[in-house]
Amino acid sequence: LGREESASALPSRASTASHESDLGSLELRLRALLSGGWWAVVCAGPQKFQKELEACLELAREDVELSRLGSRRSSAFLERRSRATSAARPSHAYLFLEEGEEMAKKLTDCRRWLMQTFTAADESAAEGHEAASAGREWYAEHPPVQAARRTSQDIDDSMWAMIRDPEAARLLERSGSPGFDALAFSALPSVLGKPLQCLGYRIIKEGLLEALSNQGIVKKALEHKFDSCLVRFLGATDALYSSVPYHNSAHAADVMMTMEWILKSAYMRAQVSALDHLMVMVAAAIHDVGHPGRNNLFLIKTMHPLAINYNDKSVLENMHLAKSFEVMRQENETNWFRLLRRDHRPNDFDEGDSGHLQPGQDLQQYMRRGLIDMVLATDMARHADHVRKLELYAEDIREEREGEFLGELPKSSVLQRLSKHSLRQEALENKLLLLESTLHAADLSNPSRPHPIMLQWTARVLEEFWLQGDEERSLGLEISPMCDREVGNKSVAKGQIGFIDFVIKPFYSPLAEIIPEMGEAVDELAKNRTFWAQMEENKVLMEDIFASLP
């Protein structure tokens, strides 16, 4: 409900560091809306529903307070709010809640309208996340196992031939670890230039499809079709990547497998559902699809058609998403998305709701919201915001681990059920923050990889940057930062030290606090920094630094 008349999303725990909502201003603004007559259109009549709208006002106001406190402090706030029902001072919301389930439903519907119209909160995605997360404990306790199910004859034959290739098998021994060499794997003749399809096929067959089916995310009758569509989609995605030095399908495969390593950590296994795992795999695959080897700044400076289409805002990232969904929807054979359930019920009956069958949740909306947020999060223009939010998230985790969790929400009350809207939205935002941050970390993981892999990717990203600088020079444009070949040739080591110190380390440090297994990446980062410091101290020439590369 925020600062603008049009209203932005209710701030999450991480977003309130830069600005906190003015609760008094919020109340005045909503009361003005109530008196303006708009609600007479939404509801049947002014007198009959005035009480519901007043209750909406109070709950919406308290939603902002919940967001300001942070999700891990919210339960204590809700407990205090529950006790307030017996306080001497009357409250429209609490008087209203005492009038029963039918009236509570009217309040819920009214509140949903308020949230959908005046905020960016996504109730459908939040409900889909909650439904998909119902099987999270099962997924965490059942490690993936090799499945023998077949997709379609032509795909199975080519994929199994790749997996049985001795060199592919050797490289795949390191899959799901920082030591996986995506460049070497992508170059294998048996991979046929489709590393995303090959690796995605392997992930699907190692238990992901089985988990999606067992949890009802994909109907069992459609399991074979979903499998085939997803694998074909990954193959189509491979074909959309350009043959540029860095942002190619090998890079996407590298990010995909880095995420597989991160997802194996204890913390992530406790947080991530099977549907989240699928979303992460697809987001990694599509996050740079169609990349032209030029960055957003170049596209904006040259008024490229993409920059015009996307109004200079996350130009490439918006293009990656749009292109991926376009390809997915063009052919039924690649449209796995449409096979996700839009009526998912993790349980037949919702606990505490008198046995009434609850409406199914839309998993497609959650998947689309997650993919959009994750890919947009790879825009480097958002990096500083990522660091700030991640630090706050790590602070919350630290407090929880130190025993400062403030208690559970009281059971069996209408108030509890209504308050779930706030907590459900918080759960969605926190989950997406975690997935966005880890994907962004995987996208930037090169300096934290074992030395030979780090060196290969460094040479490639520098070449792509410098090719952009060469074009900018030929067009008479100002050369973008890090894209000047003449300057860069003389300062490779210095540039890498700065990138580690000011970009990667501040981001990886709080991430390793949340996910201790990522301490391995932080240690490797320190080793690589030492290497670059030695190169800088000894004034080693660029050609000598990369002399060992093939």
Number of C-alpha atoms within 10 A of each C-alpha: 28 20 15 8 9 10 14 15 16 27 26 23 22 23 17 17 13 8 11 16 18 14 15 9 12 18 16 12 15 20 14 11 12 17 11 10 11 11 17 16 9 12 15 10 11 17 8 11 19 16 17 23 24 19 24 23 23 16 21 21 19 18 20 23 19 26 25 22 17 23 23 22 20 24 21 19 18 21 17 13 16 18 10 14 17 12 10 7 7 11 16 17 21 19 13 16 22 14 11 10 12 10 16 21 15 16 24 19 14 19 21 16 13 18 20 14 13 17 17 14 23 20 19 18 23 26 22 27 27 21 24 26 20 15 21 20 14 16 23 19 10 10 12 17 12 12 14 9 12 13 21 15 10 8 18 16 12 14 18 13 13 20 19 12 14 10 14 19 14 13 15 18 11 14 19 17 17 25 19 21 23 24 17 13 25 23 14 16 11 20 21 13 18 23 27 32 25 26 27 23 25 19 20 21 20 17 19 23 23 20 21 24 17 16 24 17 26 26 17 15 9 12 17 16 18 25 22 21 23 24 26 22 25 26 21 18 26 25 17 20 20 17 15 17 18 22 22 21 30 26 24 27 28 28 26 27 29 26 25 21 20 22 22 16 14 13 15 17 19 16 17 22 26 26 27 23 19 18 19 25 25 22 27 28 27 27 32 28 26 23 21 16 21 18 16 20 15 20 18 18 14 12 14 14 12 16 22 13 13 15 12 17 16 20 23 27 23 19 21 21 22 14 15 23 15 11 16 23 14 10 12 13 16 24 21 21 19 14 17 21 19 17 15 22 22 18 12 13 14 14 10 12 14 8 10 11 12 13 12 17 23 22 28 21 21 27 23 16 16 25 25 19 17 26 25 24 25 24 19 14 13 13 17 13 15 19 20 17 22 23 20 18 21 18 15 21 16 14 13 14 10 9 8 13 16 14 14 13 20 15 10 11 15 19 22 17 16 17 19 13 18 23 22 20 24 24 19 23 21 18 17 20 22 21 27 24 23 23 26 26 21 24 20 17 20 23 26 27 25 18 16 13 20 19 18 18 19 16 17 15 17 20 19 20 22 23 19 22 24 17 15 19 14 10 11 8 14 12 19 17 10 16 20 20 18 11 11 19 14 15 17 21 24 16 14 17 19 12 14 20 14 10 15 21 17 16 23 26 20 21 24 16 16 22 19 15 17 21 16 13 21 20 13 19 25 16 17 22 21 13 15 21 16 13 18 19 11 9 13 16 16 16 9 9 15 14 9 10 10 5
